Amino acid sequence: MALWAPSSQKLFLASSAARHGRRSRNGRRGLDSVVNVGMAEAEAEAIAIAYEEGEHERPKWTEQTPFSRLVQALVSFKPLYYVLKLGARQVLISTAEKKNIPWREMTREILESDVYKELHSIENPSLQYPDYYLSPFHAYEEGNLSWLAAAEAEVATMSMMRRAIPYASSNEEATQELRGNWVQAIKQHHLKHSGNAMIETILDIGCSVGVSTRFLADSFPSAKVTGLDLSPYFLSVAQFKEKKRTALRKNPIRWIHAAGEDTGLPSKSFDLVSFAYVFHECPERAIIALVAEAFRLLKPGGTLALTDQAPKSKILQILFLSGIVSSSFHITEEYGTIFERILPH
């Protein structure tokens, strides 16, 4: 993981931390993801929490090599594309069930529930979707705009988490490694730079079915937390799951169907704006717009936090040596190399 902070509230996507930061290693097993925490009006810095890097700058399929060209050729052949897509899906399901994640049971529980009743109260029918969001994605022809994608989102996240953190002995340990370290980094950074200001308002942009949003709400129980996403189906699942909680929250989570690039929310209204595993799925123009909107929404001294996968991770590079996995990543995460290129190193 890495923390970085631009030197002012202007938009810096590339070099502040890389030029002015310091990096440290502590020998512990770390996340195979990168966490960037930006701070309005803070001194530029970088703090690295160690993870083991691979031999390459990024997974081999992203480079211009015979292997990557083969992947591109396979993907461009539509009949094979569908076979690879199904194969990638089966890899995730198989991983989940080997790790005691009941993929089919959890998916069926959602699809056979009353989740559909949530759509009317969630969906913004006047919302215009950006073009990049209307393409087939994550092996779903409708992308994230489908009930099946929404029903499988959480188990797919759990499956990928166990593949990325293979040394975790349980789902709980993997979650703590992934989410717990992320929240701890946010708390430490905010405490250091906020002038002892409490985190009272949180916005989780690209919240999906609310996994990261609920973790933030649990970690900051006195805060007012908002989850925002482009998919009304994902948000319906998020709201449905939250309603099933046995313990009531002091401040119920608010769910908003909107584009992260143009939220319509008031300026300077959040202490913390979070992006959890969002940027690697976005084109460059969207990332720039998302970060600009996040800084507009931050209160003075607020914290911008993002966590995502690290292309230099040894574990992920080994994972993507698999033909099925690497080709499926290529066809569903086409913007991953852009994400890696524009963030500070």
C-alpha positions, -999 to +999 in steps of 0.1 A: +000+000+000+011+036-004-002+068+009+002+100-010-009+136-006-009+164-031+004+197-020-028+216-025-064+212-034-056+212-071-056+180-090-024+160-090-026+125-103+010+118-110+041+131-093+038+147-059+044+116-039+069+102-062+092+132-062+088+143-026+078+112-007+097+087+014+092+050+013+098+025+041+096-013+043+089-033+074+091-069+063+055-079+071+032-095+045+013-067+030-017-062+007-014-068-030-031-035-036-022+001-036-039+025-013-035+062-020-047+087+005-048+123-008-051+153+016-063+187+007-039+214+018-013+189+031+024+185+026+032+160-002+044+126+012+045+089+005+044+061+030+048+025+018+035-005+036+055-034+022+043-061-002+064-083-023+070-070-058+073-092-089+099-092-116+079-070-139+065-035-139+030-049-146+014-083-155+029-097-187-003-095-207-002-057-205+033-055-222+039-056-259+052-092-259+043-123-279+022-134-250+002-102-248-003-102-286-015-138-283-040-127-256-052-098-277-057-121-308-076-147-287-099-120-272-107-105-306-121-139-318-156-137-306-164-174-302-133-179-281-140-147-262-172-162-249-154-195-240-127-175-221-154-154-204-171-185-191-138-200-181-129-170-161-162-171-143-157-208-134-122-200-121-137-174-096-166-198-086-142-227-081-118-205-060-148-193-039-161-228-032-127-242-024-123-214+002-157-220+018-174-191+001-208-204-009-210-186-043-242-203-056-260-202-023-253-165-017-262-156-053-295-176-051-304-160-018-302-125-034-320-135-066-349-152-048-353-124-023-374-092-023-344-071-034-363-061-065-386-039-044-356-016-036-351-005-072-379+020-073-366+039-043-330+038-055-330+044-092-326+078-107-345+074-141-330+107-155-294+096-150-274+094-182-248+067-181-213+075-194-204+055-225-177+034-208-203+021-184-226+006-211-201-020-224-200-057-215-180-060-183-169-086-158-182-114-180-217-099-180-232-087-213-251-059-195-220-050-175-229-038-140-265-030-151-280-064-143-294-083-113-270-112-118-240-090-117-254-073-085-262-107-069-227-120-076-207-089-068-199-096-032-190-133-036-168-124-067-150-098-045-145-124-018-132-150-043-107-125-059-096-114-024-087-150-015-068-154-047-049-122-040-042-130-004-036-168-006-018-170+028-050-159+047-064-188+067-100-176+066-123-151+049-122-131+080-084-129+080-084-119+044-110-092+050-090-078+079-058-078+058-076-061+029-101-037+045-086-034+080-052-022+069-070+003+045-091+018+073-061+019+097-041+038+071-070+063+067-073+068+104-035+074+109-033+098+079-063+118+089-052+120+125-018+133+114-030+159+090-065+170+099-057+191+130-076+166+152-108+170+133-131+140+135-143+121+105-180+129+106-191+127+070-179+100+045-187+095+008-178+061-008-178+066-046-183+035-067-196+017-037-209-013-057-231-034-033-218-016-003-191-039+010-166-011+015-193+013+026-205-009+054-169-014+065-164+023+067-196+027+086-186+000+110-152+016+115-165+052+120-198+045+138-206+081+146-201+093+110-228+099+084-219+076+056-231+078+019-226+052-007-228+063-044-228+042-075-238+041-112-256+008-109-291+009-094-290-029-092-259-028-071-274-001-049-306-021-045-286-050-032-266-027-009-298-012+006-314-047+009-285-061+027-283-031+050-320-034+059-313-070+070-288-060+096-300-070+131-281-041+148-294-007+139-269+020+131-268+054+148-267+069+114-282+048+086-262+046+054-276+068+026-275+053-009-273+075-040-277+066-077-254+090-095-222+094-115-191+099-094-179+124-119-209+147-113-225+137-080-247+168-075-237+169-039-226+202-021-190+214-022-169+210+009-193+186+025-173+155+033-144+148+057-135+116+038-141+106+001-132+070-007-127+050-039-123+013-033-113-008-063-128+017-087-100+034-108-087+002-125-121-001-141-122+035-155-108+052-186-083+080-179-108+108-186-131+094-160-104+090-133-094+127-138-131+138-135-136+115-104-106+129-086-116+165-095-151+159-081-137+143-050-116+174-042-146+196-048-165+176-022-138+175+004-139+199+034-107+218+040-083+193+056-103+164+044-089+131+032-092+114-002-086+077+001-083+051-027-074+015-026-068-006-057-047-035-070-010-030-076+003-042-110+038-047-095+024-072-070+042-106-073+011-125-063-011-108-089+016-112-116+017-149-109-021-151-109-023-134-143+001-159-158-030-182-161-042-180-197-079-179-187-074-154-159-051-131-178-073-130-209-104-125-188-088-096-170-078-082-203-113-083-217-131-070-186-105-047-170-092-029-202-084+003-183-061-013-158-029-003-175-041+033-177-047+033-139-012+020-134+003+046-157-012+078-142-008+071-105+024+080-087+051+053-083 
